[in-house]
Amino acid sequence: MKTKKRWFGGCLMVALCIFFYLPIVFMMVFSFNSSKSLTSFTGFSWKWYEQMFASHDMMDALYVTIIIALLATAISTIAGTITAIGMTYSKKLVRRYISQVNDLPMMNPEIVTAIGLMLLFITFRINRGFMTLLLAHVAFCIPYVILSVTPKLRSLDPNLADAAMDLGASPYRTLTQVIVPEIMPGIVSGALTAFTMSFDDFIISYFATGQGVKNLSIMVYTMAKRVNPSINAISTLIVLLITIILILINIVPALRKNIEKKRLEDPNYIPKPKKNGPKFLIGLIIVSLAAAGIYSIRPKQSSAQFAGQTLHLYLPGEYISDEMIANFEEMTGADVVIDNFDSNEQAYIKIANGESYDVIIPSDYMIERLIQKDYLQKLDPARVDAALVELDENTVGLSYDPLNEYSVPYFWGTVGIVYDKEQVSLEDLEREGWDIFADPKYRGNIYLYDSERDQFMSALKALGYSMNTADPAQLEEAYNYLVNIVETMDPEIVTDEIIDNMANARKALGLIYSGDATYVISENEQMGYYLPTQGTNIWVDGMCIPKNAQNVDLAYEFINYTAGYEAQMLNAEFVGYTPANLEAQNELAAEGGDYHGIDSFIPRSGFEMDETFNYNPDTRKLVADYWSRVKVAASNAK
Amino acid sequence: MKTFKNLVIPYVIWSSLMLLLPMLLIVFYSLISSGNTIVNFQFTLANYVRFFTDKDFLLILWRSLIIALETTVLCLLIGYPCAYYISKCSKKKQNFLIMMITLPMWINMLVRTYAWIGLLSKGGLISTILGWFGLHDVELLYTQSAVLIGMVYNFIPFMILQIHSSLTKMDGSLLEAASDLGASPMEAFWKVTFPLSLPGVISGITLVFLPAVSSFFIPKLLGGGSWYLIGNVIENQFITVGEWNFGSAISVIMALIMMLLMALVRKADARAKKEGV
């Protein structure tokens, strides 16, 4: 009976360990994969590590994570220890107040603490960035330090401090040489907890940061939608780092004990007096200050025009080439800090909250909205005209910014249907157009795109209306049309995940941006791109300078460089979108170009039913609300 | 010791500003209408009314609670036997096993969750293994099971550690006494060991249930866009829609429900202890 039980427990334990370590091992193995695939190992390669070290974004995130963790640990350990000591000598009321307040972040869901801090920073107009991130981390780390130091203080003889002071020690000396050494184990374990909490934190950081300052968790969260094995590489690096730290923590004290034991057995050994200084803490502070110092002086060696300056760039994820950014940095000596958004709406909220960027790249209708709300600077024609001349004429002078006074086009394209030629016949597409998303033949085999504007476009076009309609009845009809699709067709509502999934032919069809389709087709020739004759959306994303930009000169420099041939070649080769720069566009589409023969690359022009999207403040809220209800209906239909 | 008493003053100020004030702000924002400012506002209950009159939001809240409950039950069912097994091992082996369980916790949660995407996707390791057993074309990624796996994976260590620590604190002689008095091992377990480990179970439940209800990145990464939980709704209100007042109201509702549930659990625990004596 007993052995049988042990056997069962042992098996469970082994299974659990497999469960725990399988994903980690898997991740490490695939960080050496020679292809992008996450499912089949095609051969050994270091390329994702090379890409990781070359990626400015990833290295920055690594820096930020480590420095924030070190600083937050140092600050919260000191502050927490001091407070805990003070608490043991103060009134019961104060003690109770502190422990109640400390319970707030521990007893509440983390997201509540996070939005509380976000509201705090917004309400008091504190610009979110590195400082707010640090403040937030210190705020949630201190309670853990207090929690682990207090029990040690309680077991301390209350007369100890009095005795020391009676013997003539100053309060400071009493503190550092009598009390602190006694409670050292509590301080160390508090510091360790603080470090892990800070190093691992995602939710609070996500809401407390801004201006593109991100730690690893935030980076993984924003990048995870598109397969990027460099994430595996950086994760492997972290696993190694953590393992080394853990080994040091666990083994060094054990070794030291062993040595001491041997010495004690030696009759000739005279024990050294133990030093009582809080060595551990001092070490930690020195390390973190040094690290912070390295961080702050890092990129300032260049002698170029903008050396040492920073450009804050805000654009959709995976929308610009690392190589292009590196070239720009080398050319100007400036440092580019990139922040990404998931949707134009999300970008608008950040801008409206007063977050400051030098260059932003939103879509046409959002540029229109930002102009109306007076968030954008008028561009100086003398400084952008040279760039505008080189662009495809279809991308300039559109209704959202008729004279291009506020924006310089970056990428442009259409919205269409990506489909697997082996599963979907072109006849069906030609006959049904957008209605193919309601064709029961493809039930459970379609992707919708998580964007209110594009999904409503497809619905309105399918119903024969303008995508810019302001008629509530037509919008409601479109809403019901979409609800019907999510309730009967079992679609997957995705964003960028569609790219890898369609490149791997995981579903038959989906709504997609032309640039993503170009990438999908260049990866997998079995895929096609179709634009329904019911009409579609022709869109343009443009570079703009917000009113509160801090480095306008550098912003102009960036816009001019990025709109040019060389930069746009790099960007378009990297993401697959169509550059507004005509020369780059033609070269990529011509024979020998990366995207030769791919329909989606050159947007359809001159088609009567196609429209550009206009911003309409009256319908915006209605459509946003409708779309969130479609999504809720979709998840309730599962 | 008057000298040291003053050491708490900075923290009293700091914690009021950084921990208490944010909570008050959430409550404040949840009670005013959107567009109001901190100096010019009007109290309203509209945000709460909106939540409770929309059956879709209520359904999502309900589903978040259910999935958190499922996670907690799974963690308990798997975690308890493991913790029990560990507590019966030799001291050295116990330390080793506990280290095996804590080690992954040191690695970023996002990173560990991200790793599951590759394992669960079509043609990935898990679906290949299921294929050997004749289960072909099982959709794993972007399903409820994926979300559940992700949650159990992330939160089960808390359960095991809590139960383990309460099991090891137990006085071994109690079990000897029970068996001397004629209790079978089964009886001894249910009458002695289990009741004494309840405090660990309770705090384990708290540590699993709380983050599971409000988690938003696990459903987002492993559930795709179609597995909306209450945490996602809150995130969406703050990050994409920009309706802080409504978002704050949802947070307050969620926090209150949690407090209520935790109070109930504690009460049950206290009663169990009383009856145990």
Interface residues (C-beta under 8 A of the other chain):
Chain A: M1 K2 R6 F8 G9 G10 L12 M13 L16 C17 F19 F20 Y21 L22 P23 I24 F26 M27 F30 L38 T39 S40 A79 I82 T83 I85 G86 M87 T88 Y89 S90 V94 Y97 I98 V101 N102 L104 P105 M107 N108 P109 E110 I111 V112 T113 I115 G116 L117 M118 L119 L120 T123 L135 A136 V138 A139 I142 P143 A161 D162 P171 L175 T196 F199 D200 F202 I203 F207 L216 S217 V220 Y221 A224 I231 N232 S235 I238 V239 I242 T243 L246 N250 D342 S343 E345 Q346 Y348 I349 A352 D450 E492 I493 V494 T495 E497 N504 R506 A624 S628 R629 K631 V632 A633 A634 S635 N636 K638
Chain B: M1 K2 T3 F4 K5 N6 L7 V8 I9 P10 Y11 V12 W14 S15 S16 M18 L19 L20 L21 P22 M23 L25 I26 Y29 I38 D56 F57 L59 I60 R63 I78 P81 C82 Y84 Y85 I86 K88 L97 M99 M100 I101 L103 P104 M105 W106 I107 N108 M109 L110 V111 R112 Y114 A115 W116 I117 G118 L119 S121 K122 G123 G124 L125 Y142 Q144 Y153 I156 P185 L210 P211 V213 S214 F216 F217 K220 L221 G224 G225 S226 W227 Y228 G231 I234 E235 N236 F238 I239 T240 V241 G242 W244 G247 S248 S251 M254 A255 M258 M259 M262
